[in-house]
Amino acid sequence: MNIFTRTHRAVSILVVLFLATSGCSLMLGREDANPFGFFLVYKETLRNEASLQGEGLKDLAYATDRAGTLQRPNSVFADQFRVYVTDATPARVFLFDRGTRTATVVAIPAAPSEGSLVSPTGIVADVAGTIFVSDSQQGRVFGYDRSGKLLYVLGRFGEFAFPSGLAIDTVRNRLYITDAQAHQVKVFDMLGNRLFDISGSGKKEDSFKFPGAVVIARNGDLYVLDTLRRGVYVYDPDGIYMRTISVASADTASGVAIQPKGVALDSDGHLYVTDAVSNTILVFDKDGRFLFTWGKTGSLNGDFWTPAGIFIDEHDQIYIADQTNGRVQVFQYVK
């Protein structure tokens, strides 16, 4: 038995004894000792305005209010004051405002020519408040203001086959967009000008096949999740290949990451990959070595049911779109 197998079994014994509606914190780690030097602490669940205000029982009571409650969240992004979520059914964007403690559905236009959504996937927002949403079915990326007014459309001229993952490099003012069916990451400036594409040689060793989610490290490196080859391909900011992290044989209960969906990085370089079939999150160290799986199938706090998008903000708060449970769970990375 190797060290990672032993570690995985130890971490599988989690402290999860608390009620779903309680205000208690959930700390994930070994019961006797923590060999990793960090913990993942449950903070809150976002479903609707009641949940944002900490009214757990009311949140559950009003969960049937489809108009004002997340139904099938797909991706998530957060800045200092707001949490942005794409909801797949119906196709819309939620905005959780921590300042006003309100949750609203962004008033996306209904007409296709004005930027209506059909299949929203990735979401990010820039410092000016522009919300970028990729629509895979329409082959476009839309930019809205917070009221839902359409500002930009990328893809009018067939640039995308199937856009999905989005990431913004605020240092270089670049927008990275994965295009799964074109087998590329397409890079734009913030004015919508296409700068270059990342694709590699086509060989499995140095290039992805069906890029899904994408995240930018604090040093500017690009991490691209390949949902078919089940690997994370790492490039420098200008698209030069560096290395590959395999998530195909992480030490999970099934022995394989069956359907990786989302990818994120904390401030210490730990890599998180959501698995929508095993309902877990795989965690790797900064060198790409597998550490442990986190979570299990269920609907309690700390459980997951089809986890999809994942985002980690500058304060190491971890946001996970828990799709079938109709919620976003928020955790804190604690050193």
Residue pairs with C-beta under 8 A, 6 or more apart in sequence:
4 251
4 289
4 290
4 291
5 251
7 35
7 291
7 292
8 251
8 252
8 292
8 293
10 30
10 35
11 28
11 29
11 30
11 291
11 292
11 293
11 294
12 292
12 293
13 30
13 31
14 28
14 29
14 302
15 26
15 27
15 28
15 29
15 31
16 26
16 300
16 302
18 24
18 26
18 301
20 56
20 299
20 300
20 301
21 56
21 57
21 60
22 56
23 54
23 56
25 41
25 42
25 43
26 41
26 42
26 301
26 302
27 39
27 40
27 41
27 42
28 39
28 40
28 41
28 42
28 294
28 302
29 36
29 39
29 40
36 291
36 292
37 335
38 268
38 270
38 333
38 334
38 335
39 333
39 334
40 294
40 318
40 331
40 332
40 333
40 334
41 331
41 332
41 334
42 301
42 302
42 329
42 330
42 331
43 317
43 330
43 331
43 332
44 51
44 54
44 329
44 330
45 51
45 56
45 59
45 301
45 327
45 328
45 329
45 330
46 52
46 70
46 83
46 85
46 96
46 103
46 327
46 328
46 329
46 330
47 59
47 63
47 69
47 70
47 326
47 327
47 328
48 59
48 62
48 63
48 65
48 68
48 69
48 70
48 103
49 68
49 101
49 102
49 103
50 58
50 59
50 62
51 59
51 103
51 327
52 96
52 97
52 98
52 101
52 102
52 103
53 101
62 68
62 69
63 69
63 326
67 105
68 103
68 105
69 326
70 85
70 87
70 94
70 326
70 327
70 328
71 87
71 88
71 89
71 90
71 326
72 87
72 88
72 89
72 323
72 324
72 326
73 85
73 86
73 87
73 88
73 94
73 308
73 309
73 321
73 322
73 323
73 326
73 327
73 328
74 85
74 86
74 87
74 88
74 120
74 121
74 308
74 309
74 321
74 323
75 85
75 86
75 120
75 121
75 122
75 123
75 262
75 308
75 309
75 311
75 321
76 83
76 84
76 85
76 86
76 123
76 309
76 310
76 311
76 319
76 320
76 321
76 328
77 83
77 84
77 85
77 123
77 124
77 125
77 311
77 319
78 84
78 311
78 313
78 317
78 319
79 125
79 127
79 313
80 313
80 314
81 97
81 98
81 99
82 95
82 96
82 97
82 98
82 99
82 125
83 94
83 95
83 96
83 98
83 319
83 328
84 93
84 94
84 95
84 96
84 123
84 124
84 125
84 131
85 93
85 94
85 95
85 96
85 123
85 321
85 328
86 92
86 93
86 94
86 120
86 121
86 122
86 123
86 133
86 309
87 93
87 94
87 120
88 119
88 120
88 323
91 116
91 117
91 118
91 119
91 120
92 105
92 106
92 108
92 117
92 120
93 105
93 106
93 108
93 117
93 120
93 123
93 131
93 133
93 144
93 148
94 103
94 104
94 105
94 106
95 103
95 104
95 105
95 106
95 146
96 102
96 103
96 328
97 103
97 104
106 131
106 144
106 146
106 147
106 148
107 147
107 148
108 115
108 116
108 117
108 144
108 148
109 115
109 116
109 148
109 150
110 116
112 138
114 150
115 142
115 144
115 150
115 153
117 133
117 135
117 142
118 135
118 137
118 138
119 135
119 136
119 137
119 138
120 133
120 134
120 135
121 133
121 134
121 135
121 136
121 163
121 164
121 165
122 132
122 133
122 134
122 163
122 164
122 165
122 166
122 177
122 178
122 213
122 309
123 131
123 132
123 133
123 134
123 166
123 309
124 131
124 132
124 166
124 167
124 168
124 175
125 131
125 132
125 168
126 132
126 168
126 170
126 190
127 170
129 145
129 146
130 143
130 144
130 145
130 151
130 152
131 143
131 144
131 145
131 146
132 141
132 142
132 143
132 152
132 166
132 168
132 175
133 141
133 142
133 143
133 144
133 166
134 140
134 141
134 163
134 164
134 165
134 166
134 177
135 141
135 142
135 163
136 162
136 163
136 164
136 180
138 155
139 155
139 158
139 160
139 161
139 162
139 163
140 153
140 154
140 155
140 156
140 160
140 163
141 152
141 153
141 154
141 155
141 160
141 163
141 166
141 175
141 177
142 150
142 152
142 153
142 154
143 150
143 151
143 152
143 153
143 154
144 150
144 151
145 151
152 192
154 160
154 177
154 188
154 192
155 163
159 186
159 194
160 177
160 179
160 182
160 186
161 179
161 180
161 181
161 182
162 179
162 180
162 181
162 182
163 177
163 178
163 179
163 186
164 178
164 179
164 180
164 211
164 212
164 213
165 176
165 177
165 178
165 211
165 212
165 213
165 214
165 224
165 225
166 175
166 176
166 177
166 178
166 214
167 175
167 176
167 214
167 215
167 216
167 222
168 174
168 175
168 176
168 216
169 175
169 176
169 216
169 220
169 237
171 220
172 220
172 237
173 189
173 190
174 187
174 188
174 189
174 190
174 195
174 237
175 187
175 188
175 189
175 190
176 185
176 186
176 187
176 214
176 216
176 222
177 185
177 186
177 187
177 188
178 184
178 185
178 186
178 211
178 212
178 213
178 214
178 224
179 185
179 186
179 211
180 210
180 211
180 212
180 227
181 210
183 199
183 202
183 207
183 208
183 209
183 210
183 211
184 197
184 198
184 199
184 211
185 197
185 198
185 199
185 211
185 214
185 222
185 224
185 239
186 194
186 197
186 198
187 194
187 195
187 196
187 197
187 198
187 239
188 194
188 195
189 195
196 238
196 239
197 239
198 222
198 224
198 235
198 239
199 207
200 206
200 207
200 208
200 233
200 241
201 207
204 229
205 244
206 233
206 241
206 244
207 233
207 241
208 224
208 226
208 229
208 231
208 233
209 226
209 228
209 229
210 226
210 227
210 228
210 229
211 224
211 225
211 226
211 227
211 233
212 225
212 226
212 227
212 260
212 261
213 224
213 225
213 261
213 262
213 263
213 309
213 310
214 222
214 223
214 224
214 225
214 263
215 222
215 223
215 263
215 264
215 265
216 222
216 223
217 223
217 265
217 269
218 265
218 267
220 236
220 237
221 234
221 235
221 236
221 237
221 242
222 234
222 235
222 236
222 237
222 239
223 232
223 233
223 234
223 263
223 265
223 271
224 232
224 233
224 234
224 235
225 231
225 232
225 247
225 260
225 261
225 262
225 263
225 273
226 232
226 233
227 259
227 260
227 261
229 248
230 246
230 247
230 248
230 256
230 257
230 260
231 244
231 245
231 246
231 247
231 248
232 244
232 245
232 247
232 263
232 271
232 273
232 288
233 241
233 244
234 241
234 242
234 243
234 244
234 245
235 241
235 242
236 242
243 288
245 271
245 284
245 288
246 288
247 257
247 260
247 273
247 282
247 284
248 256
248 257
249 255
249 256
249 257
250 256
250 257
250 282
250 284
250 290
250 293
251 290
251 293
252 275
252 278
252 280
252 282
252 293
253 278
253 280
253 293
254 278
257 273
257 275
257 278
257 282
258 275
258 276
258 277
258 278
259 275
259 276
259 277
260 273
260 274
260 275
260 276
260 282
261 274
261 275
261 276
261 307
261 308
261 309
262 272
262 273
262 274
262 307
262 308
262 309
262 310
262 320
262 321
263 271
263 272
263 273
263 274
263 310
264 271
264 272
264 310
264 311
264 312
264 318
265 271
265 272
265 312
266 272
266 312
266 316
266 318
266 333
267 314
267 316
267 333
268 286
268 335
269 285
269 286
270 283
270 284
270 285
270 286
270 291
270 333
271 283
271 284
271 285
271 286
271 288
272 281
272 282
272 283
272 284
272 310
272 312
272 318
273 281
273 282
273 284
274 280
274 281
274 304
274 307
274 308
274 309
274 310
274 320
275 281
275 282
275 307
276 306
276 307
276 308
276 323
278 293
278 297
279 295
279 296
279 297
279 298
279 303
279 304
279 305
279 306
279 307
280 293
280 294
280 295
280 296
280 304
280 307
281 293
281 294
281 295
281 304
281 307
281 310
281 320
282 290
282 293
282 294
283 290
283 291
283 292
283 293
283 294
284 290
284 291
285 291
295 302
295 303
295 304
295 307
296 303
296 304
297 303
297 304
297 305
298 304
298 305
299 305
299 325
301 329
302 329
303 325
304 320
304 322
304 325
304 329
305 322
305 323
305 324
305 325
306 322
306 323
306 324
306 325
307 320
307 321
307 322
307 323
308 321
308 323
309 320
309 321
310 318
310 319
310 320
310 321
311 318
311 319
312 318
312 319
312 333
313 319
316 332
316 333
316 334
317 330
317 331
317 332
317 333
318 330
318 331
318 332
318 333
319 328
319 329
319 330
320 328
320 329
320 330
320 331
321 328
322 328
322 329
